[in-house]
Amino acid sequence: MSGPTEQLDGLLETWRATRDPRVADAIEAVSAGLSETLSFDPHDPDSWMARARVADARGRGELLARWFPPDWRVFADQLVVVEGWPDDPRTAGALCGLLRAAPFRSHPSREAWARVYALLERLRDPRTPKSVPGDAEAHGQRFPRRDTRAWMRAAHERLLAVDFGYTPVPEADAAALAGLGGRASRTEADLLAAVYANPDDDAARLVYADALTQRGDPRGELIGLQLLAKPAAAQKKRAEELLQSHRLGWLGPLAPIFDARDLTFERGFPVGGWLSAVTPLDLLQSATGCDVWRTFRWLNVRGAAPGYSEMLADEALFGLRDLAYVAGSVLSGFVDEAPRDLERLQLSGDLEYVGFADALLEGRGLPALRRLSVWYITGDDPAQPGLDRILASPVGQALESLEIRGSSEAGLTPWMEALLAREDVPDALIVTCGSGYRHASGWELEVQRDGRWSGRATYKPKAKREDRFAELAGLLTRAGGRLARLDVRWPRYAPEAAALAALEAAAATAGVELGLP
């Protein structure tokens, strides 16, 4: 047998003749070592079915690794196709994994489970008794209806009673099988490394989940549940229960530096969270370079603790898409020549205070940056946040949104007036100016230039401050010649009639089209 594909075909023929589990292990090892050939959305049942009907041995392995039935009816239809495939231990492995997860637990789903049990009995893979739940009673209890529980329990008992005998291959052949595909070297650490090497690959996560589930690790169940395209309410509840119990434990060395309340998992792995407000240097040093970072896509940073700069600059965090609440003082090593995936950056502190402002605005290492926020600008001088530097820079010209938020309410109007006076703002750029933490006070003004400026003003405070309507009226008067339209909103209360009349009068005088609720 010259290549892996031919080797796989030969092993499958041997397994069908012997059912020897050592041959099955070799098949899975060789199959896992083959590169992917299928290009399709595994969550699309129609796409999966179209390929399943014509798949060869190599393709069947990839389809089984990407099996995400969204509901039991689709699952039952897919099983009809799988039943027509030649006997394959990989099919048995996939079915055992589905039995362990039991993603469908309604009474009608028995139709699909009946096919699963019948197919497992036909395949007679000797590894089955150790791969499915060993306790038929406990397995049945996972199903809500009493008659369904009894049916599942009986079906499971019949499966466990099947004669899974096999014909051993000659010892000489067995010795050769032991090294095929590097099975012995594919430990859980290897499978986890495959996930970190390609965090977007669901197939790698499923293989890792199967290994975890076989030894009773609940994280395998979480990965399977979170990979479901349309999980039922009970499945969502079970996933949340697993996270409540194990969320921090699954972070490994990162656990001490995170707040568990603000930690998000997707597809079985952490994707984002808030760093703890108090983080000792030694813990940050332990977390620096940790592979667990490789599945993170967003991160909110509190403070500017020593050690943040080195940790954030490490290549393990190059996959971040969103970095927020980060002090510029800790990003001195962040912008280098190595490209990162960062799409949004929210800085806390004046841009002039950020030591790497020039490198940031040149865009070195940040080819995907499209949203920039600079928070807590002090003073009311429009030059203070470096508006000229931002808009004239390579980063500024590539941005889709720019947010400037100050700690002083007084600075809001001058910043917006300075912006409206500019002619070099890209048409696609949306600029927002505001004040206060999370838009807590004053106006939030969002504008976009398309020939002439248009925008939206939203008044955020809970308390009535009619002088703020006067502030907006003043802005319309001074900048109305450049502002074509402004839509005004006040979600928490309606202004006094006099304040609203003054605003309308200012818009009419300035020639601004005013949109009101």
Secondary structure, DSSP 8 states (H G I E B T S, - for coil): --SHHHHHHHHHHHHHHH--HHHHHHHHHHHHHS-----S-TT-HHHHHHHHTT--HHHHHHHHHT---SSHHHHHHHHHHHHTS---HHHHHHHHHHHHH----SSTTHHHHHHHHHHHHHH--TTHHHHS-S-HHHHHTTSSSHHHHHHHHHHHHHHHTS--------HHHHHHHHTGGGGGG--HHHHHHHHHH-TT-HHHHHHHHHHHHHTT-HHHHHHHHHT-SS--HHHHHHHHHHHHHHTTGGGGGGGGGEEEEEEEEETTEEEEEEE-SS--HHHHHHHTT-GGGGG--EEE--S--TTHHHHHHSGGGTT-SEEEEEEGGG-TTT-SSS-----EEEEES-GGG-TTHHHHHHTTT-TT--EEEEEEE-SS-TTTTTHHHHHHSHHHHH-SEEEEEES-GGGHHHHHHHHHT-S---TT-EEEEEESGGG-EEEEEEEEESSSEEEEEEE--SS--HHHHHHHHHHHHHHTTTEEEEEEE-TT----HHHHHHHHHHHHHHT-EEE--
